[in-house]
Amino acid sequence: MSLNYKKFGAGHPLIILHGLFGMLDNWQTLAKQFAESFEVYIVDQRNHGKSPHLDEFSYYVLAQDVYEFMQEHQIESAYILGHSMGGKTAMQLATDYAEKVDKLIVVDIAPKDYPAGHDEIFKAFYAVDLEKLENRKQADAKLAETLDEFGVRQFLLKNLDRTKTGYRWKANLDVIRDNYDNIILNSLGPFQQYDAPTLFIKGGASERYIELDDLPVILDYFPNAKLEIVEDAGHWVHAEKPKELFDLVMGFLNE
């Protein structure tokens, strides 16, 4: 399967993986900055953006997709950066295909189970009647009936795609909803490890995704890991504190 992607720059490869309901464009600004030093690939994971919609959806297949992407583009090994769901894909890739990952960066997610937390987002998505939708303003108004935060709505509205006959969601909502348990649970096996240098980045104002108590389990899977905190950043660290994240990643990759 061929994933949709964009490529910038030259040098050692760096592959960036977005989070749930995201797409490669979420990372394009930072990707262009990283491209001054690296050959950067931003990709749409399956069932997101412009990549194929498929019924199977778990971290095993998401990691396999990235592995096959690397084979397709003759990338022998790369630095891998993943945010949220993309961070779990990156962890799965590193533990399943360690030889393909030179260094690993995981942004605001940990190798653990999470409680369900997207019910309101699914409700908001499905409340929009795409057949009757006339413009994006109407879609935002409908989302606002469930979701108060303007920034969250704008993030989700990036999924709204205008076609010749109307509108559609880029994200494969039915498959994501039906496989949601696969996304919130820890997919790593009890004896899986990745021994190469690993950086976990926590948003200082992001309360539930990485907690300081998670460090022992992080080190169980990633014994050469370190944790850095970006103060005053929420879950979308790359959007809220891009310079701080950029500096942390560059410092880590240049060590």
N, C-alpha and C positions, 0 to 999 in steps of 0.2 A: 504494500500500500504506500502511495506517495503522499507525504504530508505537504501542505502548503507552507511556504517559507519565504523569507527575504534574507539576503546575504549582504554584508557590508565589510569593507576593509580587507586586510591581508595580515598574515602571521599565523600564530598557533590558533587552532579553532576554539571558539567559545560558543556553546549552544545554550540558548535561554528558553525556558519553558514557563508559560503563563499559568495562572490559577483557574479555578472553577468559574465558568461563565466568562472567562477572559478570551483573549486572542493575541496574536503576535504584535498587533499595533500598540498594545499596552506598554510594550518595552522598546518601541522603536527609537524614542529620543535617547534613552540610555545606550541602546545598541550602537547608535552612530558615534557616541562618545567612546565606547569600548573599542570601536572599529579603528580608532587611531593607533591602537596597539595590537589588536587581534583580528582574525577572520571570524566575524560574528554571524551566527545563524539564529534568527528568531523564527519559531515554528508555531503553527496552529496544531494543537493536539487533536486527536480524533474526536469527532462530535462537537468541535468548536471551530469558530472562524470559517475558513474556506476549505478545511480538510474534510475528508470523506465522513459520512454518517454511517456508522456500523452498529449492529446490535450488541456486540460484545464490548464491555466497558469495565476495565479493572486496571490496577496498577501493573499487573503482569503484562497485559497487552499494550498499555501505554508505554512501558519501558521497552518492550519488543519493537514497537513502532519507531522509537528513537534509535534503537540499535540498527534496524533496517534502513532508517534514514541515513545513518552514518555509513553503512555499507554502500548504499546507493550513490552517495556523494564522495566515496573513497576517502572518508575521514577515519584514519587509523585509530586516533584517540583524540580526546578533546577535554577542555574544561567544561563542566556542566553547572549551570545555575538554574535553580527552579524556585518559584514562589508558590506557597500554599499547595494546591493540588499538584502544581508543577514541581514543587519541592519533594513531594512524595514520589512522583514519577522519577525524579532525579535520584532519590535514595534507592528506589527499586532497581534502576539501571546500574547504579554503582555496586550494589550487592550481587546482582545477577550477572553483570558483564564488567567486572572490575578492570579488566584490561583495556576497556574503552574510555575510562574516566581517569584523567590525570590528576585533577583536583575537583572537589565538589563544594558548591555553595548552596545552602538551603536557607530560604528567606521565610521566616515567621511560620514555621510548621515543625512539628516534632514527630518522631517515629512512635506514635501511640494512637490508641483509639480516641475518637472524638464523639461527643453527643451530637444528635441531629440539630442543625442550627439554620437550615435554609428553608423552613416551611413557608415563611412569609414571602420569600423571594419566588418560590414556585407558585404560590397563590397569586402573586402580583403578575407574573408572566402569563399565567393561564387566564387571568381576568381580562386581558387585552383581546378583544375580538378583532383578529387580523383581517377578516373578510369585510368588516365595516370601517376599518381604520382609514382615515383620509390623510393624516399627517403625523409627524413625530410629536407635535404638541399634544395631540389627543392621547397618544400612547403614554406620554409623561403624566398627563392628568390622571389616567387610569392607574398607572403604577403608584401615584401619590396617594391614592385611596388606601393603600396598604403600607407603603414605604415613605416615611417622613423625610429621610435624609436625601437631600438633592444630589450629593456626590454619588451615593449608591445608585440612584436612578439613572444618572448620566452614565455610569459604568455599565449598567445593564442595557441601556438604550444603544450602546455600541453594537449590540447584537441585532438590532433592528435593520433589516436589509430590504431595500425597495427593489421589486422585480418589475417585469413588464406588465404583470397583471395585478400587482398590489404589494403587500408586505409579507415578510416571513422572518422568523427568528433564525439567526445563523446557528445558534446552539441547538443541538438535537435534544430538546427538552424531555421528550418521552423516555428516551434511553437513559439520559442522565438521572431522571427521577426513578426509573425502574431499577437502576443499579446504584442508587445513592449509598446503600450500605457498604458497597465496595470502596467508596470514596472516603467515608468517614472512619473506617476501621484501619488498623495498622496491618499492612500486608507483608511485612518482613518476617521471615522465619526466625525461630529462637536462636539458631546458630549462625545466622548470616552476619557477616562483617565486611566492612570496607576499611582498609588500613591506611590508605593514602591521606594526605592532608585534606581536612574538611573544615569549612567555616559555616556555622549557624549564625544567622542574624535575626535578632528579635526586635520588633518594634516596641519601644519602651512603654507606649500607651496601649499596646495590644495585649489584652488581659488573658485571653483563653488559649492562644495558639501555642506559644512557648512559655512555660513557667520555669522558674529557677530550679524547682524540684525535678524537672525533666532531665537535668544534666546527667545523672547516673545512667538512665536508659539510653540517652544519646551516646554516651561513651561505651555502652555495651555493644552497640552496633558500629560505632565510628570511634575507635579508640584514639585516633589522632585528630580528634575534633576540638575546636575551641568555639566559644560563644561570645558574640559581641552584641551590644545593645545600642540601638539608635534612639536616643532620647526624644520624647515628644512625637514619635511616629506611631501611627496606628498599624493596622494589618497591611495596608497598601504602602509599605515602606518606600518602594520605588517611586510612587506618585507623590508622597508627602514630604520625603526627605531624599530627593534624588542625589544631591551632591554628597551627602554623608554616606549613602549606600555605595555610590561610585568610588569614593575614596577608600572605603573598607575593602571592597572587592579588588580594586587595583593593588592595594597594599598586600593583600593576601596572595594574589596571583603572581606578584613580583618578588615574593619572598624567596 
